[in-house]
Amino acid sequence: MTIRHHPDDETLLSYAAGALRPGPALIIATHLEACAECRRAVARLEAAGGLLLTEMAPAELSTGALEAVMARLDRPQALPSRVVPLPVRRQPRLEDLALPMALAACDVGPWRRVAPGVRVSRVRVPNDPKAKVIMLRVAADKQMPRHGHTGIEFTQVLTGSFSDTGNHYRPGDFVAAEEGIDHQPVVGGEAECISLAAIEGRIQFRGLIGRLLSPFAGL
């Protein structure tokens, strides 16, 4: 897999610092599964952040902090009645599609047909029930719904390809559509395209398909 489109340095830095909201962070985590180059970049950023922490001047503990910690350590702990084995982490699936491991903790809904050749699955993200994350499945040679943005749209291509604003995006590619853009991506003719997207702000759909998609996706 040759990946040509990556998150920019600012986005990777925000991810490494834990500053991204859960929806966009899920898209970046999905990209990292496929992209060794970005994994190395995030590892460097995390290492740099750890170095900065070690060089910070130590802060004085509040009065009684040490005694409180030691008291908790001395407190007797109840032992479990039996050893509970850790769950085996399995590859999540959505019907016939193997999903990225980043989605393992998510509640992934079934595919729902919203228009000819267009299906959507809603992804619910742990700890952020208001996150707007969907998987979009669009048939080959078909246009995606035309829409604009009031925030950034983070998208990761899982299968197939699509063209948008002069670029062609293939499996593993990442794209961030900036606020204010109005576009209508077109799926390649080789196969259907499945993408994972997180939307910040609101999506402003145009046309019939968009009006059908918007209430379902909650966007």
C-alpha positions as CSV (number, residue, x, y, z in Angstrom):
1,M,0.0,0.0,0.0
2,T,1.4,3.4,-1.0
3,I,0.1,6.2,1.1
4,R,0.4,9.7,-0.5
5,H,-1.8,11.8,1.7
6,H,-1.1,12.3,5.4
7,P,-2.2,14.4,8.4
8,D,-0.2,17.6,8.6
9,D,2.4,18.1,11.4
10,E,0.0,20.3,13.5
11,T,-2.7,17.6,13.5
12,L,-0.1,14.9,14.4
13,L,1.2,17.1,17.2
14,S,-2.3,17.6,18.6
15,Y,-2.9,13.9,18.5
16,A,0.4,13.1,20.2
17,A,-0.5,15.7,22.9
18,G,-4.0,14.2,23.4
19,A,-5.5,17.5,22.3
20,L,-7.8,16.2,19.5
21,R,-11.4,15.5,20.2
22,P,-12.4,11.8,20.2
23,G,-13.9,11.8,16.7
24,P,-10.9,13.2,14.9
25,A,-8.5,11.3,17.1
26,L,-10.2,8.1,16.0
27,I,-9.6,9.0,12.3
28,I,-5.9,9.7,13.1
29,A,-5.6,6.4,15.0
30,T,-7.1,4.6,12.0
31,H,-4.6,6.3,9.7
32,L,-1.7,5.3,12.0
33,E,-2.6,1.6,11.7
34,A,-1.9,1.8,8.0
35,C,0.9,4.4,7.9
36,A,4.4,3.6,9.3
37,E,5.6,7.0,8.3
38,C,3.1,8.8,10.5
39,R,3.6,6.3,13.4
40,R,7.2,7.2,13.4
41,A,6.4,10.9,13.4
42,V,4.0,10.5,16.4
43,A,6.6,8.5,18.3
44,R,9.1,11.3,17.8
45,L,6.6,13.9,19.0
46,E,5.7,11.8,22.0
47,A,9.4,11.4,22.9
48,A,9.9,15.1,22.5
49,G,7.0,15.8,24.8
50,G,8.4,13.3,27.4
51,L,11.7,15.1,27.3
52,L,10.1,18.4,27.9
53,L,8.4,17.0,31.0
54,T,11.6,15.7,32.4
55,E,13.2,19.1,32.0
56,M,10.4,21.0,33.8
57,A,11.1,22.3,37.3
58,P,9.5,20.1,39.9
59,A,6.4,21.4,41.5
60,E,6.0,21.4,45.3
61,L,3.5,18.9,46.7
62,S,0.5,20.1,48.6
63,T,0.6,19.7,52.4
64,G,-0.2,16.1,53.4
65,A,-0.1,14.7,49.9
66,L,2.6,12.1,50.6
67,E,0.9,11.0,53.8
68,A,-2.4,10.6,52.0
69,V,-0.8,8.4,49.3
70,M,1.0,6.2,51.9
71,A,-2.2,5.8,53.9
72,R,-4.0,4.5,50.8
73,L,-1.2,2.0,50.2
74,D,-1.5,0.7,53.7
75,R,-5.2,0.3,53.4
76,P,-6.2,-3.4,53.0
77,Q,-7.5,-4.3,49.6
78,A,-10.2,-6.9,48.9
79,L,-9.0,-9.8,46.8
80,P,-11.1,-11.0,43.8
81,S,-13.0,-14.2,44.3
82,R,-11.5,-15.6,41.1
83,V,-9.1,-14.7,38.4
84,V,-10.9,-13.1,35.4
85,P,-9.0,-13.7,32.2
86,L,-8.4,-10.6,30.0
87,P,-10.6,-10.5,26.9
88,V,-9.0,-11.4,23.6
89,R,-8.9,-8.5,21.3
90,R,-10.4,-9.6,18.1
91,Q,-10.6,-7.9,14.7
92,P,-13.9,-6.0,14.6
93,R,-16.1,-6.5,11.6
94,L,-19.1,-4.8,10.1
95,E,-21.0,-7.6,8.2
96,D,-18.6,-8.4,5.4
97,L,-16.0,-5.7,6.2
98,A,-13.0,-6.1,8.4
99,L,-12.7,-2.9,10.4
100,P,-9.6,-1.1,11.7
101,M,-8.6,-2.1,15.3
102,A,-9.1,1.6,16.3
103,L,-12.8,0.9,16.1
104,A,-12.7,-2.1,18.5
105,A,-14.2,-0.1,21.4
106,C,-16.7,1.7,19.2
107,D,-20.4,0.9,18.7
108,V,-20.5,0.4,14.9
109,G,-24.1,0.5,13.5
110,P,-25.3,-1.6,10.5
111,W,-25.2,-0.3,7.0
112,R,-28.3,1.7,6.1
113,R,-29.2,2.6,2.5
114,V,-29.9,6.3,2.2
115,A,-29.9,6.6,-1.6
116,P,-29.1,4.3,-4.6
117,G,-25.5,3.3,-4.3
118,V,-25.0,5.1,-1.0
119,R,-25.0,3.4,2.4
120,V,-24.0,4.8,5.8
121,S,-23.0,3.3,9.2
122,R,-23.1,5.5,12.3
123,V,-20.1,5.0,14.6
124,R,-20.5,5.9,18.3
125,V,-17.3,6.8,20.0
126,P,-16.6,5.9,23.7
127,N,-16.7,8.9,26.1
128,D,-18.1,11.3,23.5
129,P,-21.7,10.4,22.5
130,K,-22.0,13.7,20.5
131,A,-19.1,12.8,18.2
132,K,-20.1,12.9,14.6
133,V,-18.4,9.8,13.1
134,I,-19.7,7.8,10.1
135,M,-18.6,5.2,7.6
136,L,-19.7,6.0,4.1
137,R,-20.0,3.3,1.5
138,V,-20.5,4.6,-2.1
139,A,-20.7,2.6,-5.3
140,A,-18.0,2.8,-8.0
141,D,-18.3,5.8,-10.4
142,K,-20.8,7.5,-8.2
143,Q,-20.7,11.0,-6.8
144,M,-20.8,11.5,-3.0
145,P,-23.4,14.0,-1.7
146,R,-22.4,17.6,-2.4
147,H,-21.8,19.4,0.9
148,G,-20.1,22.3,2.6
149,H,-18.6,22.6,6.1
150,T,-18.8,24.8,9.2
151,G,-15.8,22.8,10.6
152,I,-13.1,20.4,9.5
153,E,-14.0,17.0,8.1
154,F,-11.4,14.3,8.8
155,T,-11.6,11.4,6.4
156,Q,-9.6,8.1,6.1
157,V,-10.0,5.9,3.0
158,L,-10.5,2.3,3.9
159,T,-11.2,0.7,0.5
160,G,-11.6,1.9,-3.0
161,S,-10.8,5.5,-4.0
162,F,-12.2,8.9,-4.7
163,S,-11.2,12.1,-6.4
164,D,-11.8,15.5,-4.8
165,T,-10.4,19.1,-5.4
166,G,-7.8,17.8,-7.9
167,N,-6.5,15.0,-5.7
168,H,-7.0,11.2,-5.9
169,Y,-7.3,9.4,-2.6
170,R,-6.7,5.7,-2.2
171,P,-6.7,3.1,0.7
172,G,-4.7,4.5,3.6
173,D,-4.9,8.1,2.5
174,F,-6.1,10.8,4.8
175,V,-7.8,14.1,3.9
176,A,-8.9,17.0,6.0
177,A,-11.5,19.2,4.3
178,E,-11.2,22.6,5.7
179,E,-14.1,24.8,6.9
180,G,-15.8,26.7,4.1
181,I,-15.1,24.2,1.4
182,D,-18.0,23.1,-0.9
183,H,-17.3,19.9,-2.7
184,Q,-18.6,16.7,-4.2
185,P,-16.1,13.8,-4.2
186,V,-16.4,11.3,-7.0
187,V,-15.7,7.5,-6.4
188,G,-13.2,5.8,-8.7
189,G,-14.5,3.3,-11.2
190,E,-12.5,0.3,-10.0
191,A,-14.6,-0.5,-6.9
192,E,-16.9,0.9,-4.3
193,C,-15.3,3.3,-1.8
194,I,-15.6,2.9,2.0
195,S,-14.3,5.8,4.1
196,L,-14.4,6.7,7.8
197,A,-15.1,10.3,8.6
198,A,-15.4,12.6,11.6
199,I,-17.1,15.9,11.3
200,E,-16.4,19.0,13.5
201,G,-19.1,21.5,13.3
202,R,-22.0,21.0,10.9
203,I,-22.2,19.6,7.4
204,Q,-24.3,21.6,5.0
205,F,-25.7,19.1,2.5
206,R,-26.9,20.0,-1.0
207,G,-29.5,18.1,-3.0
208,L,-31.8,15.2,-2.4
209,I,-29.2,12.7,-1.3
210,G,-27.8,15.1,1.2
211,R,-31.3,15.8,2.7
212,L,-31.8,12.0,3.1
213,L,-28.4,11.5,4.6
214,S,-28.4,14.4,7.1
215,P,-31.2,13.2,9.5
216,F,-29.8,9.7,9.7
217,A,-26.2,10.7,10.3
218,G,-27.2,13.4,12.8
219,L,-24.8,15.8,11.0
